[in-house]
Amino acid sequence: VAKVNILRCDCDALHLVEAYQLMPDGRTRPRGMPLSEKLLHREPPLTAALRGLAEELGPLGEGDKVRLDASSLRQWRETRESRSYPTLVTCYNLHQFDAVVEAL
C-alpha cells in the first residue's frame, strides 16, 4: 500500500485526509485517513502514490501542481485483521511519502 501525507505548502502541521469513500452504488464509508493506494502487480510505490494523487485529486493531483518528495519514503510492515474481511489476518507492506499540493 502506498500512502501519501499531503501537506499544505504554507504549513507542515496541516495535512489533507480522505473524509469518506464513495461506493459505486452511492453509499459512503467513513475514512479519516491519509490518501492510500494499493500497488498494482510489480508497480513501484512511487508510481502508485502518483497514481493515487491523480485519481483522488483529479487535476489538482497532476503535473507540476504536486511536489512528491521521493526522499521522504518511509516503509514498514503491519499485520492486523483486514477491515474488508473481518477475521482474516493480513500482512500489509506500507510505503509512505510526503507531498505538497500547490492549490491547497
All heavy atoms as an XYZ file, in Angstrom:
821
protein
N       0.853     -1.175      0.000
C       0.000      0.000      0.000
C       0.899      1.238      0.000
O       1.821      1.334      0.811
C      -0.920      0.015      1.241
C      -1.730      1.290      1.302
C      -1.831     -1.195      1.261
N       0.611      2.165     -0.912
C       1.324      3.439     -0.945
C       0.442      4.481     -0.273
O      -0.726      4.652     -0.631
C       1.624      3.852     -2.377
N       0.992      5.144      0.729
C       0.264      6.201      1.435
C       0.932      7.524      1.103
O       2.146      7.579      0.907
C       0.312      5.960      2.942
C      -0.300      4.638      3.354
C      -0.150      4.412      4.826
C      -1.363      4.998      5.502
N      -1.502      4.643      6.906
N       0.127      8.586      1.053
C       0.671      9.910      0.766
C       0.178     10.876      1.828
O      -1.029     11.053      2.016
C       0.259     10.408     -0.641
C       0.914     11.751     -0.920
C       0.631      9.396     -1.710
N       1.111     11.474      2.531
C       0.817     12.506      3.515
C       0.817     13.834      2.760
O       1.876     14.337      2.398
C       1.878     12.477      4.618
C       1.546     13.377      5.765
O       0.386     13.646      6.050
N       2.577     13.853      6.435
N      -0.370     14.380      2.470
C      -0.485     15.592      1.653
C      -0.470     16.808      2.569
O      -1.358     16.988      3.401
C      -1.774     15.560      0.819
C      -1.801     14.300     -0.049
C      -1.891     16.810     -0.037
C      -3.118     14.069     -0.756
N       0.557     17.635      2.394
C       0.772     18.805      3.246
C       0.410     20.090      2.512
O       0.468     20.158      1.286
C       2.243     18.867      3.667
C       2.813     17.602      4.296
C       4.318     17.692      4.401
C       2.187     17.369      5.642
N       0.086     21.115      3.272
C      -0.080     22.451      2.698
C       1.294     23.073      2.555
O       2.167     22.883      3.398
C      -0.936     23.329      3.607
C      -2.397     22.998      3.503
C      -3.237     23.890      4.342
N      -2.922     25.306      4.131
C      -3.739     26.284      4.449
N      -4.901     26.013      4.978
N      -3.395     27.533      4.251
N       1.498     23.847      1.492
C       2.819     24.424      1.252
C       3.184     25.476      2.294
O       4.355     25.730      2.520
C       2.918     24.994     -0.162
S       1.726     26.276     -0.527
N       2.195     26.069      2.975
C       2.488     27.124      3.944
C       2.451     26.642      5.396
O       2.699     27.415      6.310
C       1.516     28.289      3.763
C       0.059     27.883      3.964
O      -0.232     26.671      3.933
O      -0.783     28.774      4.141
N       2.158     25.344      5.616
C       2.052     24.870      6.991
C       2.200     23.356      7.044
O       1.271     22.626      6.678
C       0.705     25.287      7.589
S       0.511     24.781      9.305
N       3.347     22.873      7.515
C       3.582     21.427      7.607
C       2.680     20.744      8.630
O       2.533     19.524      8.602
C       5.042     21.150      7.975
C       5.974     21.371      6.809
O       5.487     21.531      5.671
O       7.196     21.383      7.031
N       2.084     21.515      9.541
C       1.260     20.910     10.587
C      -0.127     20.512     10.070
O      -0.805     19.710     10.704
C       1.113     21.884     11.754
N      -0.546     21.063      8.940
C      -1.857     20.736      8.373
C      -1.702     19.767      7.213
O      -0.842     19.944      6.359
C      -2.555     22.009      7.880
C      -2.876     23.052      8.946
C      -3.456     24.302      8.295
C      -3.847     22.498      9.970
N      -2.536     18.741      7.193
C      -2.484     17.798      6.085
C      -3.896     17.362      5.704
O      -4.825     17.424      6.495
C      -1.585     16.597      6.406
C      -2.023     15.807      7.586
N      -1.669     16.112      8.860
C      -2.793     14.714      7.672
C      -2.194     15.256      9.693
N      -2.898     14.382      8.995
N      -4.027     16.903      4.475
C      -5.305     16.508      3.910
C      -5.587     15.045      4.235
O      -4.700     14.203      4.126
C      -5.257     16.697      2.390
C      -6.548     16.564      1.607
C      -7.512     17.692      1.975
C      -6.248     16.627      0.116
N      -6.826     14.753      4.648
C      -7.240     13.374      4.872
C      -8.482     13.091      4.036
O      -9.248     13.992      3.706
C      -7.539     13.062      6.360
C      -6.289     13.182      7.207
C      -8.639     13.921      6.893
N      -8.660     11.832      3.700
C      -9.843     11.407      2.951
C     -10.989     11.271      3.946
O     -10.943     10.452      4.865
C      -9.536     10.069      2.273
C     -10.622      9.566      1.393
C     -10.260      8.255      0.714
O      -9.278      7.594      1.100
O     -10.986      7.893     -0.216
N     -12.036     12.091      3.783
C     -13.156     12.086      4.718
C     -13.988     10.814      4.600
O     -14.371     10.214      5.605
C     -14.045     13.308      4.478
N     -14.282     10.406      3.365
C     -15.087      9.211      3.154
C     -14.803      8.621      1.780
O     -14.258      9.284      0.907
C     -16.582      9.511      3.294
C     -17.094     10.533      2.308
C     -17.563     10.140      1.054
C     -17.116     11.878      2.618
C     -18.024     11.070      0.138
C     -17.571     12.816      1.717
C     -18.037     12.407      0.478
O     -18.485     13.330     -0.420
N     -15.191      7.370      1.623
C     -15.069      6.676      0.342
C     -16.468      6.567     -0.250
O     -17.408      6.150      0.429
C     -14.478      5.284      0.556
C     -14.335      4.480     -0.702
C     -13.714      3.109     -0.443
O     -13.527      2.706      0.698
N     -13.407      2.411     -1.502
N     -16.631      6.967     -1.496
C     -17.915      6.894     -2.182
C     -17.964      5.613     -3.004
O     -17.136      5.390     -3.887
C     -18.093      8.117     -3.091
C     -19.389      8.200     -3.884
C     -20.592      8.244     -2.947
C     -19.360      9.440     -4.769
N     -18.935      4.763     -2.710
C     -19.100      3.493     -3.411
C     -19.863      3.711     -4.718
O     -20.605      4.690     -4.846
C     -19.866      2.494     -2.534
C     -19.274      2.280     -1.167
S     -17.662      1.502     -1.274
C     -17.320      1.218      0.428
N     -19.709      2.798     -5.691
C     -20.415      2.943     -6.971
C     -21.941      3.050     -6.833
O     -22.595      3.699     -7.638
C     -20.028      1.673     -7.739
C     -18.735      1.251     -7.147
C     -18.800      1.658     -5.701
N     -22.499      2.431     -5.790
C     -23.954      2.476     -5.612
C     -24.419      3.693     -4.812
O     -25.590      3.814     -4.470
C     -24.452      1.194     -4.957
C     -23.927      0.990     -3.543
O     -23.205      1.874     -3.027
O     -24.223     -0.058     -2.949
N     -23.493      4.612     -4.485
C     -23.852      5.835     -3.782
C     -23.651      5.789     -2.280
O     -23.703      6.814     -1.609
N     -23.420      4.596     -1.718
C     -23.150      4.508     -0.286
C     -21.799      5.139      0.020
O     -20.944      5.227     -0.848
C     -23.136      3.054      0.191
C     -24.470      2.373      0.168
C     -24.379      0.912      0.597
N     -23.538      0.174     -0.330
C     -22.520     -0.621      0.031
N     -22.216     -0.779      1.300
N     -21.789     -1.249     -0.878
N     -21.612      5.562      1.263
C     -20.319      6.106      1.676
C     -19.790      5.304      2.859
O     -20.551      4.717      3.630
C     -20.426      7.591      2.069
O     -21.335      7.719      3.165
C     -20.882      8.443      0.895
N     -18.465      5.296      2.964
C     -17.794      4.649      4.095
C     -16.834      5.670      4.679
O     -15.983      6.213      3.971
C     -17.042      3.414      3.616
C     -16.305      2.700      4.728
C     -15.786      1.364      4.294
N     -14.537      1.538      3.541
C     -13.730      0.549      3.221
N     -14.051     -0.686      3.509
N     -12.626      0.782      2.554
N     -16.957      5.989      5.985
C     -16.036      6.959      6.589
C     -14.598      6.469      6.526
O     -14.337      5.273      6.655
C     -16.512      7.075      8.038
C     -17.599      6.091      8.239
C     -17.909      5.433      6.931
N     -13.654      7.386      6.315
C     -12.237      7.023      6.222
C     -11.414      7.754      7.286
O     -10.839      7.147      8.144
C     -11.689      7.332      4.831
C     -12.392      6.598      3.704
C     -11.972      5.190      3.575
N     -10.633      5.154      3.006
C      -9.912      4.076      2.921
N     -10.382      2.942      3.314
N      -8.704      4.116      2.409
N     -11.272      9.075      7.159
C     -10.490      9.837      8.129
C      -9.017      9.493      8.128
O      -8.370      9.526      9.161
N      -8.494      9.113      6.937
C      -7.104      8.679      6.830
C      -6.429      9.412      5.671
O      -7.101      9.927      4.781
C      -7.038      7.176      6.545
C      -7.709      6.337      7.597
S      -7.699      4.540      7.307
C      -7.233      4.284      5.660
N      -5.083      9.420      5.677
C      -4.376      9.971      4.514
C      -4.677      9.139      3.267
O      -5.121      7.992      3.363
C      -2.894      9.845      4.877
C      -2.855      9.634      6.343
C      -4.157      8.999      6.720
N      -4.427      9.730      2.118
C      -4.621      9.025      0.861
C      -3.805      7.737      0.864
O      -2.655      7.729      1.293
C      -4.153      9.931     -0.281
C      -4.315      9.411     -1.698
C      -4.551     10.578     -2.632
C      -3.128      8.614     -2.159
N      -4.409      6.659      0.393
C      -3.676      5.398      0.250
C      -4.141      4.706     -1.023
O      -5.284      4.844     -1.440
C      -3.882      4.490      1.469
O      -5.224      4.107      1.591
N      -3.228      3.981     -1.617
C      -3.490      3.320     -2.900
C      -2.823      1.949     -2.895
O      -1.645      1.832     -2.552
C      -2.914      4.189     -4.025
C      -3.418      3.866     -5.385
C      -4.897      4.147     -5.578
O      -5.395      5.180     -5.111
O      -5.546      3.308     -6.217
N      -3.576      0.927     -3.278
C      -2.983     -0.401     -3.401
C      -2.059     -0.420     -4.607
O      -2.378      0.134     -5.656
C      -4.065     -1.458     -3.575
C      -4.885     -1.677     -2.339
C      -5.951     -2.717     -2.572
C      -6.837     -2.800     -1.342
N      -8.184     -3.179     -1.684
N      -0.918     -1.072     -4.457
C       0.020     -1.202     -5.571
C      -0.494     -2.244     -6.562
O      -1.004     -3.287     -6.160
C       1.399     -1.635     -5.083
C       2.316     -0.531     -4.546
C       1.819      0.072     -3.279
C       3.710     -1.068     -4.385
N      -0.364     -1.953     -7.839
C      -0.666     -2.927     -8.873
C       0.507     -3.900     -8.973
O       1.596     -3.627     -8.447
C      -0.892     -2.221    -10.208
C      -2.035     -1.193    -10.216
C      -2.098     -0.486    -11.563
C      -3.364     -1.846     -9.877
N       0.321     -5.001     -9.659
C       1.372     -6.016     -9.795
C       2.667     -5.385    -10.313
O       2.671     -4.741    -11.365
C       0.894     -7.120    -10.746
C       1.868     -8.222    -10.926
N       2.206     -9.084     -9.900
C       2.593     -8.609    -11.992
C       3.088     -9.946    -10.345
N       3.345     -9.690    -11.615
N       3.729     -5.543     -9.559
C       5.076     -5.044     -9.890
C       5.163     -3.512    -10.043
O       6.092     -2.992    -10.649
C       5.624     -5.717    -11.146
C       5.795     -7.210    -11.004
C       6.592     -7.774    -12.156
N       6.673     -9.208    -12.092
C       7.655     -9.882    -11.499
N       8.620     -9.247    -10.901
N       7.655    -11.187    -11.503
N       4.209     -2.807     -9.480
C       4.224     -1.345     -9.567
C       5.100     -0.767     -8.456
O       4.948     -1.137     -7.289
C       2.797     -0.803     -9.428
C       2.694      0.699     -9.546
C       1.260      1.190     -9.457
O       0.473      0.614     -8.674
O       0.931      2.160    -10.153
N       6.011      0.137     -8.780
C       6.816      0.774     -7.739
C       5.938      1.651     -6.836
O       4.958      2.241     -7.304
C       7.807      1.634     -8.523
C       7.774      1.121     -9.923
C       6.414      0.542    -10.124
N       6.268      1.743     -5.553
C       5.474      2.554     -4.629
C       5.315      4.014     -5.077
O       4.237      4.589     -4.927
C       6.243      2.464     -3.309
C       6.989      1.180     -3.399
C       7.340      1.017     -4.844
N       6.363      4.605     -5.635
C       6.280      5.999     -6.074
C       5.239      6.164     -7.185
O       4.450      7.110     -7.187
C       7.644      6.493     -6.552
C       7.721      7.957     -6.988
C       7.351      8.889     -5.852
C       9.118      8.269     -7.501
N       5.193      5.230     -8.109
C       4.206      5.273     -9.197
C       2.789      5.147     -8.645
O       1.874      5.855     -9.073
C       4.496      4.152    -10.218
O       5.825      4.301    -10.689
C       3.536      4.189    -11.378
N       2.594      4.251     -7.676
C       1.275      4.085     -7.060
C       0.854      5.348     -6.323
O      -0.311      5.749     -6.379
C       1.286      2.900     -6.108
N       1.795      5.998     -5.651
C       1.479      7.233     -4.934
C       1.052      8.331     -5.912
O       0.068      9.041     -5.668
C       2.690      7.687     -4.117
N       1.767      8.481     -7.013
C       1.404      9.485     -8.015
C       0.056      9.158     -8.658
O      -0.759     10.057     -8.904
C       2.494      9.587     -9.081
C       3.806     10.209     -8.602
C       4.910      9.997     -9.630
C       3.620     11.695     -8.304
N      -0.199      7.891     -8.910
C      -1.485      7.472     -9.472
C      -2.616      7.799     -8.503
O      -3.666      8.313     -8.888
C      -1.443      5.969     -9.779
C      -2.736      5.413    -10.355
C      -2.565      3.975    -10.839
N      -1.987      3.071     -9.866
C      -2.656      2.468     -8.887
N      -3.948      2.689     -8.741
N      -2.038      1.645     -8.060
N      -2.396      7.534     -7.222
C      -3.402      7.839     -6.213
C      -3.713      9.325     -6.137
O      -4.870      9.718     -6.017
N      -2.666     10.157     -6.204
C      -2.886     11.612     -6.200
C      -3.736     12.036     -7.395
O      -4.682     12.811     -7.250
C      -1.549     12.351     -6.218
C      -0.778     12.376     -4.906
C       0.655     12.812     -5.142
C      -1.472     13.291     -3.911
N      -3.422     11.513     -8.578
C      -4.169     11.874     -9.783
C      -5.623     11.382     -9.695
O      -6.550     12.107    -10.059
C      -3.488     11.303    -11.021
N      -5.828     10.168     -9.169
C      -7.179      9.610     -9.065
C      -8.030     10.359     -8.055
O      -9.195     10.655     -8.306
C      -7.124      8.133     -8.673
C      -6.668      7.211     -9.772
C      -6.550      5.764     -9.314
O      -6.980      5.441     -8.176
O      -6.024      4.952    -10.089
N      -7.471     10.660     -6.902
C      -8.253     11.260     -5.823
C      -8.417     12.766     -5.933
O      -9.444     13.302     -5.529
C      -7.641     10.904     -4.464
C      -7.635      9.419     -4.164
C      -9.032      8.812     -4.071
O      -9.983      9.526     -3.697
O      -9.167      7.623     -4.387
N      -7.417     13.455     -6.467
C      -7.479     14.915     -6.534
C      -7.793     15.442     -7.930
O      -7.935     16.645     -8.109
C      -6.160     15.519     -6.045
C      -5.779     15.206     -4.603
C      -4.452     15.850     -4.258
C      -6.864     15.655     -3.637
N      -7.879     14.556     -8.911
C      -8.164     14.994    -10.278
C      -7.090     15.937    -10.774
O      -5.897     15.710    -10.553
N      -7.473     17.033    -11.440
C      -6.490     17.974    -11.998
C      -5.546     18.572    -10.944
O      -4.414     18.914    -11.254
C      -7.348     19.060    -12.620
C      -8.672     18.431    -12.863
C      -8.841     17.394    -11.786
N      -5.998     18.673     -9.685
C      -5.124     19.206     -8.622
C      -3.972     18.264     -8.320
O      -2.939     18.677     -7.819
C      -5.909     19.431     -7.332
C      -6.909     20.567     -7.307
C      -7.600     20.612     -5.957
C      -6.237     21.887     -7.601
N      -4.152     16.969     -8.598
C      -3.143     15.979     -8.245
C      -2.229     15.594     -9.388
O      -1.559     14.580     -9.320
N      -2.183     16.387    -10.443
C      -1.384     16.036    -11.614
C      -0.335     17.099    -11.925
O      -0.485     18.264    -11.578
C      -2.295     15.872    -12.830
C      -3.302     14.757    -12.683
C      -4.289     14.698    -13.829
O      -4.389     15.673    -14.594
O      -4.972     13.669    -13.947
N       0.708     16.667    -12.619
C       1.701     17.587    -13.186
C       2.463     18.386    -12.163
O       2.798     17.915    -11.085
N       2.755     19.638    -12.522
C       3.617     20.484    -11.694
C       2.898     21.080    -10.487
O       3.484     21.829     -9.726
C       4.243     21.592    -12.545
C       3.202     22.498    -13.194
O       2.000     22.209    -13.079
O       3.614     23.488    -13.814
N       1.626     20.749    -10.279
C       0.890     21.241     -9.110
C       1.214     20.417     -7.864
O       0.840     20.777     -6.768
C      -0.606     21.204     -9.387
C      -1.023     22.105    -10.520
C      -2.483     21.926    -10.828
C      -2.805     22.736    -12.064
N      -3.708     22.063    -12.949
N       1.897     19.284     -8.065
C       2.222     18.369     -6.973
C       3.727     18.208     -6.871
O       4.408     17.998     -7.872
C       1.596     16.981     -7.218
C       2.048     15.995     -6.162
C       0.099     17.073     -7.245
N       4.236     18.313     -5.640
C       5.643     18.002     -5.391
C       5.665     16.820     -4.432
O       5.383     16.979     -3.249
C       6.348     19.208     -4.781
C       6.543     20.359     -5.720
C       7.480     21.438     -5.155
N       7.366     21.621     -3.722
C       6.744     22.653     -3.136
N       6.187     23.595     -3.849
N       6.698     22.744     -1.819
N       5.945     15.654     -4.970
C       6.035     14.456     -4.149
C       7.506     14.229     -3.836
O       8.322     14.118     -4.730
C       5.439     13.255     -4.891
C       5.155     12.067     -3.985
C       3.887     11.378     -4.408
C       6.297     11.115     -3.972
N       7.831     14.190     -2.565
C       9.215     14.073     -2.114
C       9.607     12.599     -2.010
O       9.283     11.927     -1.021
C       9.367     14.775     -0.773
C      10.777     14.739     -0.232
O      11.690     14.257     -0.950
O      10.975     15.184      0.912
N      10.298     12.083     -3.036
C      10.702     10.672     -3.053
C      11.643     10.340     -1.895
O      11.663      9.207     -1.407
C      11.353     10.331     -4.388
N      12.414     11.329     -1.427
C      13.351     11.075     -0.325
C      12.643     10.945      1.029
O      13.253     10.553      2.013
C      14.406     12.183     -0.257
O      13.821     13.400      0.171
N      11.339     11.260      1.081
C      10.598     11.157      2.340
C      10.065      9.747      2.591
O       9.405      9.502      3.601
C       9.412     12.137      2.327
O       8.434     11.733      1.372
N      10.358      8.817      1.697
C       9.824      7.452      1.788
C      10.134      6.820      3.140
O      11.264      6.799      3.595
C      10.413      6.583      0.673
C      10.047      5.095      0.704
C       8.548      4.898      0.566
C      10.810      4.348     -0.358
N       9.074      6.324      3.774
C       9.173      5.533      4.998
C       8.458      4.217      4.713
O       7.363      4.218      4.150
C       8.512      6.268      6.165
C       9.268      7.508      6.579
C       8.590      8.269      7.721
N       7.262      8.775      7.430
C       6.988      9.855      6.690
N       7.956     10.535      6.121
N       5.747     10.250      6.497
N       9.067      3.105      5.100
C       8.486      1.793      4.829
C       8.400      0.986      6.113
O       9.297      1.036      6.946
C       9.348      1.032      3.810
C       9.392      1.727      2.461
C      10.302      1.002      1.488
O      11.494      0.879      1.736
N       9.722      0.523      0.403
N       7.304      0.241      6.260
C       7.135     -0.639      7.395
C       6.090     -1.701      7.054
O       5.433     -1.624      6.023
C       6.763      0.143      8.654
C       5.392      0.736      8.667
C       4.274      0.219      9.266
C       4.968      1.974      8.065
N       3.197      1.039      9.073
C       3.599      2.131      8.334
C       5.606      2.958      7.326
C       2.861      3.225      7.894
C       4.877      4.042      6.878
C       3.525      4.179      7.169
N       5.960     -2.685      7.927
C       5.012     -3.778      7.727
C       4.065     -3.823      8.919
O       4.497     -3.678     10.059
C       5.767     -5.094      7.597
C       4.857     -6.301      7.429
C       5.634     -7.540      7.154
N       6.109     -7.432      5.774
C       6.901     -8.312      5.205
N       7.334     -9.347      5.872
N       7.280     -8.156      3.969
N       2.780     -4.020      8.630
C       1.766     -4.171      9.674
C       1.014     -5.475      9.447
O       0.677     -5.803      8.314
C       0.751     -3.020      9.639
C       1.294     -1.695     10.075
C       0.249     -0.591     10.026
O      -0.930     -0.864      9.711
O       0.627      0.558     10.287
N       0.755     -6.197     10.528
C      -0.076     -7.384     10.471
C      -1.284     -7.116     11.354
O      -1.131     -6.794     12.536
C       0.690     -8.619     10.972
O       1.859     -8.782     10.164
C      -0.163     -9.869     10.889
N      -2.475     -7.207     10.755
C      -3.692     -6.943     11.505
C      -4.878     -7.593     10.801
O      -4.771     -8.064      9.681
C      -3.932     -5.450     11.696
C      -4.189     -4.661     10.434
C      -4.373     -3.188     10.778
N      -4.889     -2.339      9.781
C      -4.321     -1.946      8.656
N      -3.170     -2.379      8.343
N      -4.888     -1.133      7.827
N      -6.011     -7.570     11.482
C      -7.237     -8.098     10.885
C      -7.683     -7.174      9.758
O      -7.662     -5.951      9.891
C      -8.325     -8.180     11.956
C      -9.561     -8.897     11.512
C     -10.538     -9.096     12.645
O     -10.261     -9.920     13.527
O     -11.577     -8.405     12.636
N      -8.060     -7.749      8.643
C      -8.498     -6.981      7.485
C      -9.776     -6.220      7.799
O     -10.697     -6.765      8.409
C      -8.741     -7.927      6.299
O      -9.371     -7.258      5.249
N      -9.842     -4.941      7.382
C     -11.070     -4.160      7.567
C     -12.164     -4.657      6.625
O     -13.338     -4.608      6.943
C     -10.799     -2.685      7.310
C      -9.957     -2.043      8.376
C      -9.840     -0.537      8.163
N      -9.001      0.030      9.184
C      -7.844      0.625      8.962
N      -7.393      0.757      7.747
N      -7.145      1.108      9.957
N     -11.767     -5.108      5.446
C     -12.745     -5.566      4.455
C     -13.238     -6.979      4.732
O     -14.362     -7.331      4.375
C     -12.129     -5.520      3.058
O     -11.719     -4.209      2.747
N     -12.375     -7.812      5.327
C     -12.712     -9.211      5.597
C     -12.408     -9.528      7.058
O     -11.337    -10.054      7.376
C     -11.919    -10.144      4.671
C     -12.191     -9.894      3.211
C     -11.344     -9.088      2.457
C     -13.307    -10.452      2.594
C     -11.599     -8.835      1.117
C     -13.571    -10.211      1.257
C     -12.713     -9.409      0.527
O     -12.975     -9.166     -0.798
N     -13.344     -9.213      7.957
C     -13.118     -9.476      9.386
C     -12.731    -10.933      9.628
O     -13.208    -11.837      8.946
C     -14.470     -9.149     10.024
C     -15.102     -8.188      9.074
C     -14.640     -8.600      7.701
N     -11.869    -11.136     10.571
C     -11.266    -12.412     10.996
C     -10.131    -12.870     10.089
O      -9.427    -13.807     10.429
C     -12.284    -13.573     11.153
O     -12.723    -14.018      9.879
C     -13.466    -13.168     12.017
N      -9.904    -12.216      8.947
C      -8.783    -12.557      8.076
C      -7.575    -11.718      8.493
O      -7.593    -10.489      8.370
C      -9.118    -12.293      6.613
C      -7.988    -12.551      5.612
C      -7.613    -14.027      5.597
C      -8.390    -12.080      4.229
N      -6.545    -12.351      9.003
C      -5.321    -11.645      9.390
C      -4.502    -11.395      8.128
O      -4.266    -12.299      7.335
C      -4.521    -12.450     10.425
C      -3.212    -11.756     10.748
C      -5.351    -12.644     11.682
N      -4.110    -10.152      7.935
C      -3.444     -9.740      6.704
C      -2.157     -9.003      7.024
O      -2.087     -8.241      7.981
C      -4.376     -8.820      5.879
O      -5.627     -9.476      5.709
C      -3.794     -8.493      4.534
N      -1.139     -9.218      6.199
C       0.133     -8.523      6.328
C       0.196     -7.438      5.255
O       0.015     -7.726      4.074
C       1.279     -9.505      6.162
S       2.886     -8.748      6.358
N       0.409     -6.194      5.654
C       0.478     -5.058      4.744
C       1.902     -4.522      4.698
O       2.499     -4.260      5.750
C      -0.450     -3.932      5.212
C      -1.908     -4.298      5.228
C      -2.504     -4.825      6.364
C      -2.701     -4.121      4.098
C      -3.845     -5.160      6.392
C      -4.045     -4.444      4.110
C      -4.607     -4.964      5.257
O      -5.937     -5.298      5.267
N       2.459     -4.361      3.500
C       3.724     -3.655      3.310
C       3.364     -2.221      2.958
O       2.739     -1.973      1.924
C       4.536     -4.295      2.174
C       4.997     -5.680      2.538
O       5.491     -5.904      3.630
N       4.822     -6.616      1.636
N       3.738     -1.288      3.821
C       3.344      0.114      3.658
C       4.525      0.963      3.227
O       5.646      0.778      3.700
C       2.755      0.635      4.968
C       1.507     -0.140      5.390
C       1.340     -0.134      6.880
C       0.293      0.421      4.705
N       4.243      1.904      2.338
C       5.236      2.826      1.789
C       4.602      4.221      1.864
O       3.580      4.448      1.224
C       5.546      2.498      0.330
C       5.739      1.045      0.069
N       6.970      0.430      0.173
C       4.864      0.061     -0.266
C       6.837     -0.854     -0.117
N       5.566     -1.099     -0.386
N       5.168      5.121      2.649
C       4.556      6.443      2.814
C       5.478      7.541      2.306
O       6.675      7.549      2.599
C       4.206      6.700      4.270
C       3.512      8.042      4.465
C       2.943      8.184      5.843
O       2.263      7.292      6.339
N       3.220      9.305      6.482
N       4.882      8.483      1.563
C       5.587      9.642      1.024
C       4.930     10.914      1.531
O       3.747     10.916      1.877
C       5.487      9.666     -0.515
C       6.142      8.510     -1.200
C       5.420      7.379     -1.528
C       7.488      8.562     -1.533
C       6.012      6.309     -2.176
C       8.088      7.490     -2.182
C       7.354      6.364     -2.505
N       5.670     12.002      1.534
C       5.134     13.339      1.768
C       4.975     14.035      0.428
O       5.810     13.873     -0.463
C       6.061     14.178      2.654
C       6.118     13.672      4.085
O       5.151     13.041      4.541
O       7.131     13.918      4.756
N       3.903     14.811      0.297
C       3.672     15.565     -0.940
C       3.073     16.913     -0.571
O       2.386     17.055      0.435
C       2.724     14.821     -1.860
N       3.353     17.901     -1.408
C       2.760     19.227     -1.275
C       1.960     19.482     -2.540
O       2.469     19.309     -3.643
C       3.841     20.324     -1.089
C       3.207     21.707     -1.116
C       4.598     20.103      0.202
N       0.694     19.859     -2.375
C      -0.166     20.204     -3.496
C      -0.344     21.714     -3.459
O      -0.862     22.250     -2.475
C      -1.516     19.467     -3.432
C      -2.417     19.874     -4.586
C      -1.296     17.965     -3.437
N       0.099     22.391     -4.505
C       0.132     23.857     -4.542
C      -1.230     24.504     -4.323
O      -1.332     25.551     -3.711
C       0.720     24.332     -5.872
C       2.183     23.961     -6.065
C       3.105     24.578     -5.033
O       2.818     25.676     -4.514
O       4.123     23.942     -4.725
N      -2.311     23.892     -4.819
C      -3.620     24.538     -4.780
C      -4.322     24.438     -3.423
O      -5.410     24.959     -3.272
C      -4.505     23.946     -5.868
N      -3.735     23.758     -2.473
C      -4.390     23.623     -1.159
C      -4.101     24.803     -0.272
O      -3.064     25.383     -0.274
C      -3.944     22.329     -0.482
C      -4.329     21.049     -1.190
C      -3.793     19.850     -0.425
C      -5.818     20.933     -1.344
